[in-house]
Amino acid sequence: MRPAFDSARRARPVLGTFVEISARGAPRADLDAAIDRAFEAVAEVHRLMSAHDSRSDVGRLNLEAATHRVRVHPWTYEVLRAACELHEATAGIFDIALGSSAPRSALPGRSDVELGPGHRVRFRHAAVRIDLGGIAKGFAVDRALACLQASGIPCGMVNAGGDLAVFGEDVTVVRIRDPRNPGCELCRIEVRNAALASSGGRFDPFESSEAMDSAIIDPATRGPARRIRGATVRAPSCMIADALTKLVMLTGEAAAALLRQYGASALFVSADGDLRATRDWSDGVHGMAHSMISSSTRPSTSGVARPRSRAAVGAMSTSRTRSRATPALTPVPAAMKPVGMRGCDGR
C-alpha cells in the first residue's frame, strides 16, 4: 500500500538559473499541487522584475518612471522598498540603480527611486535605470517558500542557483564551494528554518575550473568587486540574505554591524585568501579549517545524521537530515576573525 505521506522534488529553468523545489510530509497529490503553486510564484516574480522585458514592472519603470509615477505590483513595490531601505542603511553602497549616469543626490544614502502611495514609483533623474538582480532572486525564493507553507506542507526547500530557504523539522546540509577553487568544497553548513545566499566570481564548469570576475559592481571603481573572493550570508529571509551578500562582497568586515541589524551572519574569503566569519557563524558548520576550532578541544562529529539524499544545484549542493546535528565548531571569539584556510589544491 502506498504510504500516506510522501516527498517530491522538481527543478525548472527560471530566473536565469535552475530553481529546485522540494517538499515532504503530505500526500503526494498535495505536494505536487503545492510545488506547482510555488513555481507559479517564482515565474510571477520573473515576469514582474525582469530587467530584459519592457513589459515587466522593471521594464516599465525604466521607460516611464523618470517622467511620471508608475503603478507596480505589490510584490515589486515590496522589493523596491527593501532595496531603498538597504540603500539608505549602507549610505548608497547597495544600489539597484548602480551604473546610472544620473547625478548622485547631495543627501548621503538617498535613493534615486522615490516610492509613493498606491504602489506608485518614480525616478528622481531622467538617466536612472534599475536592475533588481541583486535582490529579486532571494525574494522569489521567499515567495515560493510561502506558497508551500500556505498549502499546509510541513517541510520544504527552495533553491534558486544557491540562494535557498528551508522550513520544517528537517536540517538541510549545504556544501559551499571554495571561491578560490570552485571545484572544491569550502565547508558544509546546516540550515534549518532559515535562508542562505552566496555571491562570488562567476563559474562555468563547462568552460573552465577557474572562477571569473564577480558580476557585482564596486561603486568606487565601477568595475567588478575584487576585495572579497566569495561570501555566504545566513539570514531569516532569502531576500535579505541575497542582498547582504553583495554588501559583504563590497565592504568585507565593515558589514558586521548591518549583518547584526538584520539578524544575519556571514562567512567570506578575502582577496588575499583569508577566511573570515561573524561571531555566530560557527553554529552548525562542518569541515572548516582546524584554526577555527578551540585549541583545547577537537570537535566530535558523532551524532551527525547521515544525509538521506543530495542534489547539486547551482553554486551549492544540499542534503537533508531528519534531526538537528551537534555543531561541529566552537564559536569564533571576535566579531570578524581571520581564519587560515587551504583549498583542496593546497592554496
N, C-alpha and C positions, 0 to 999 in steps of 0.2 A: 504494500500500500504506500502511495506517495506521502511523504511527511507533510504535516500541516504547515510547517514553516520552512522557508527556503531562502536562497540567496540568488542574487542576479548581478551581473556586471556587464556594462556595454561601453563602447567608445565610438565617438564620431569626430570627423574633422570639422572644427568650427573655431572661431576666434583666432585664426591663423596658427592653430596647433591641434593636437588631438585632445579632446575632453573625454575623460573616463568617469563614469558614474557607477557606483556600486551601492547595493542596499541589501539588508539582511533582516530576518526576524519576522516575516509576514508571509502569507500565502503568495505563491509565485505570480498569480494574476495581479495582485495588489502591488507587488514590487515592480512589475513591468509597467503598470499604469503610472506609478509614481515616477519612475525613471523617464518615461515619455514626457511627463509634465515638466520635469527638471530640465530635460533637453530643450523643451519649448521655451523655458525661461532664458536659457543660455542663448538660444537663437534670437530671442527678442532683444536682449542686451546688444548682441552683434548688430541687429538691424537698426537699433536706435543710435548706437555710438560709434559706428564705423566712420573713420575719417576719409575713407575712399569712396563713399557713396553720397552723392549730392542730395539724395532724398532722405538720408538719416537726419536725426536731430543735430548731430555734429556738423554734417554737411550743410544743412540749412542755416545753422548759426554762422558758419564760416562765409556763407554767401550773403547773409542778410543782417546779422546782428550789429554790424557797425552803423547801420542806418536807422534801425528801429528795433523795438523789443520783439523777441520771437518766443512764442509759447512752445515749451518742450514737454515731453512725457515726464511724469513724476519721478521715474527712475533716473532719467538723465539729470533732472534737477537735483536729486539726492547726491549723485556722483559729483556734479559741479560744486555743490555746497561743500562737500567734504574736501574737494580739491582746493577751493578757496580758503577754507579753514587751515589746511596744511600750508598753503602759500603764505598766509599771514604768520602762522606759528614758526615757520622756517625762514622768515624775513626774505621771502621770494625765491629761496633755493628750489623748492618744489614748485614747478611752474608748468602748467598744461599749455601755456602759450609760449613756451621756450622756443627760440628761433625766430620769433616775430621781429620784424623790423620797426615795430611801433616804439615811440619814445617811452621810456620807463617812467613810472609815476614818481613824483617827488616824495611820496609817502612810502617809507620802507615797508615792504611786505604787502602793499596794496595791489590787489589783483587787477588785471586788465579785463576781467569778466565781472560784470555787475548783475547781481541777482535781484529780481523784483518780485512783487506779489503775483499770485496766479501762475506760478511756474514760468514766468517770463524772464528772458535773459537778453542782455545787450552787451556789446563790447565798448570799451572806453575810447578805442582808437581804430581808425579805418584799416590799419595794417594788421590787426590782430587775427590770428588763426589759432585754433586749438586742436589738440590731439589728446584723447583720453586713454591712450595706450598704456600709460603708466599706472592706471588705477582701475580701468573698466573690467579687465580680466578677473581681478580679485572680486569685484562686485558681482560679476556673473556667477562666480563660484558660490558666493553667499546666497544669491537668489535661487540657484539650483538646490542648494542645501535646504533652504527654507521650504521649497516645494516638497522635498522628501519628508521633512518634519511635519508639514501641514497635512500630508497624506497619511500620517499615523505610523510611518516607518520608524522602528526603534533604533536602528543603527545604519549609518550611511557614510559615504565618502564621495567627494567631487574633486577631481584632479585635472586641472587645465594646464598641461605642459609644465607641471612643477609647482604651480600655485594651487594649493589644496586646502580643504577644510573637512573635518570629520566630526561626527557626533555619535552618541550612544556609548554603550559599555565597552566596546572594542578599543584596544590600543592599536594605532597604526604605526608601524615602524618604517621610517622614511630614510632611504640611503641618499646622502648628499654627495654629489660629485665634487672632486677636488678641482677648484677653478684653475689651478696651475697645471693640472694634468687631467683633463675631463674623462679620460679613460679609467681613472682611479677613484676610489671611494675616500672621501674625507672623514666621514663619521656616519653613525646611524642615530636617528632621533625618534623618540617616542612622542606621538601626538595623540591627545585624547580631548575631545570637545574643545578644539582649538583650530587655528589656521596656521599655515606655514607658506612662505613665499621666498623665492630665491632670485637673485639677479647676478649677472656676471658677463664674461665675454661670450659672444655667440659661438655656438659649437655645432658643426655639421659632421657627424661621424662618417658620412659617405664621401666627404671631401678631404678631411684631414683630422688627425688626432690632436691637433693644437687648437687652443681657444683663440678666437679672433677678438677684435676690439669690442667693447661694450656698445650697445645701442643707446645707452644713457648719455646725454649731452651735459658736459660740465659748463655751467653758465659763465664761469670765469674765462674759459678758453674757447668756448663754442665748438669744442672738439669732443671726442669720446672720453668718458670718465676713465682715468687711469690711476687714481690714487688708491683704489681698492680693487683687488682682482675678482672678488666674488663675495656676496653677502647673503645670509639667510636670516629671515625675521620670523619669529613666532608671535602671534597676536590673537586677540579674541575674535577678530573678523578677518577674512581674507582680503577685503578691500584695503584695510589699514595695513596689513602685512605687506601687500603688494606695493603700496605707496611708500612705506617706510624703507623697503629695500633700496629704493632709489636714493633716499636721503642718506642711508648708511654708505652706499657706493660713492656718494659725493663728499661726505663730511667725516666718515670714519668715527673716531672716538667722540667727536663733538655731538653726535646724535644721541648720546646716552640719556640726556635729560628728557628729550622728546619721546624716546622709547619708554621711559618710565611713565610719562604723562599718559601715554596710550595703553599702558599695561602690557607692553611688548618687551621682548628680549631679542638679542641679535648675536650672531656669530659671523665674523668676516676674516678674510685673508687680505692683508695689505699688499701693496706693490712689492715690498721687499721680502714677502713670503711669511711674515709673522702672522700667526693665528691669534685673534683677539675675541673675547666674549664678554657679554654683560654678566653681572654677578650671579643672576639666577639662571643662566643658560644651561648649567650642567645638569639640571633636573631632567632625567630621562634620556641622557646622551650616552652612547656606547661607541667604543672603537676609537676614542680620541687619543692624542699623544700622552705618554706617561707623565710629562711635565705638568699636565693639568690635574694630576691626581695627588692627593696628600702624600707627602714623603713617608709618613708613618704607617700608612695602610695601603694595601693594594685592593682594588675593587673586586668583589665577588660577582660573577655572572650567574651563579646558581640562582634558580628561580626565574630566570628569563624564559618566558614561554617560547616554544618553537613556533615560528610563523606557520599559519595554515596555508597561505598562498602568497604569491608575489607577482607584481605586474610592473614592467618597465614602461614608463610613460614620460616623455619629455626629459627634463633635467633630473628627475628623481625616479627611484623605484620604490614601491611600497609593499608592505606585508601587514597582515592583521593578526592580532593575538586576542584571546578572549579575556585575559586578566592583566591588570597593570603589573609591570615588572619592577623590580627594585632598581632605582637609579644606579648607574654604574660609576658615576664620578662624584667626587666631593665638590662642594661649592667653590667657585673662584673667589678669592678674598678681596678683589678690587673691582671697582665699577667697570673698568675696562683693563684687562690684564693680558700682556703679551704671552703667548704660549708657543713653545717650539713645536714645529710640526713638519714631518717629512712626507713627501708624496711617495707613491709606491715605486717610483723610479729613483728614489733616494734624494730628490731635490728638496 
